[in-house]
């Protein structure tokens, strides 16, 4: 059985022109020397400098640190609760599996030694 391919009309094809990237950006050296290639970090600084805007108020670093500490504490609390919940579910599943097999000694008995 032959596979049938749709016949594409000539209008559907499109040629995308390829424009090569320009060479690395160059910094003009004072004194008429040859241009020196900019390092990637310097290019990034030059590109991002146009987006900088003066701020009306300086950053409140104390508030930022307190917010970060609160976020870390919240994340640690959620992780601890998740671990506790997973262990509780695993323990309940183990007990249920034991009971479903027909055993009678499935309950965990906690013994404490009393020393006067």
Order of alpha helices (4+ residues) and beta strands (2+ residues): beta-beta-alpha-alpha
